[in-house]
């Protein structure tokens, strides 16, 4: 069984930065995709950024140029560096691991950006 543990969320002022971390443990295939999704109050969950084992990345247009996703394959850990945060970034952020036929999600961590 795979478990995802997230950290780094919190309260930050507009223009500030946060770094989210998600560590995966358990039986994990070497080829996989890890990423971050978010869900704001009253809205659907949306893709923020994803990264493959081969370091191929994809970003939502709303965060491109401000957020950077990276990973440590040896540790099965994915990071999300968030800069120039805006109040619109306020949401619950979820970590995701997809490998083969399985799909795992973390519990989510709250990110709140104040003006």
N, C-alpha and C positions, 0 to 999 in steps of 0.2 A: 504494500500500500504506500502511496506517495502522499507526503504532507508538505504544504507550502506555508512558510512562516514569514510574514511581512513585518517591516519596521520602518520608522522614519517619518511617519505622518505626524500632523500636528497643526498648530495655529501659526500663521505667518502673515506679516503685513504685505500689501501690494508692492511689487517690485523686489521682494525677497526671494530666497531660494530654499529648497528642501531637496533631500536625497532619499529616495525610497529604496529599500532593499528587500529582496525575496529569496529565501534559501529553500531549495527543494531537497527533501530527503526520502530515502526509500529506493525501490527498484526502478531505475530510470534508464531508458534506452539512450544510446549515444547520440542518435539523430532526433532532434526535437525542436520545438519552437516555444519560446517563453515570451511573455509580454505583459503589458499593463492595460487595463480597461478601467473606465470610471463611470459612475452613475450619479448624476446630480438629482436633487429633490425634484420630483415630478417629471423626470426625463428618463429615456431609455438608456441602457448601458451601451457605451460606445468604445471603440478602439482608441487607445492613446498611442501606443507604440508596441511593436513586436520585433523580435530578433531571433534568427535561426542559429543552430550550432555553427554554421559556416559564416556567421556575422552579417548575414543579409538582413537589413532593417527596413521598416516601414513605419511612417508616422502619420497621424491625423493632421490635416491641414491647419487646424486651430493651434497646434503646439509646435509645428515645424519651425526650427530656428531658435526655440526657447528650451525645449526638452531634449535630452540625449539619453538613449537607452544603450546599455552595455551589459556584458555577461562574462562570468568566469566559469568556463566549462569544467575545470577541475573541481570547483566547489558547487556546481549546479546552482549558481546564484545569478540573479538578474538585478540590475540597478536602473533607476530612473532619476537622472539629475534634472531638476526642475528649476529654471531660472526665470527671472522677470515675471513672477507669478501675478495673475490677475484674479479679481473676485470671481470671474466666470470659471476659473479652474476649481472652485470649491465643489467637492464631490467625495464620494467613497471610492477609493482606488482599489482595484482587485488585481491580484497576480494570477497568471494563467500559465499552465504547462500543457502542451499538446504533443503527444508522442504516439505514433501509430494510430490505434483505434481508441486510445484513452484520452480523456480530457479532465484535468484537475484544476480546481480553483482555490484560492486562499479565502480567508474570512473577510478580507477587506480592511482598509485603514482609512480613517477620516482625514482629509486635507481641507482646511478652512483658510481662506485668504480674505483678510479684512482690508478695507480701504482707508 
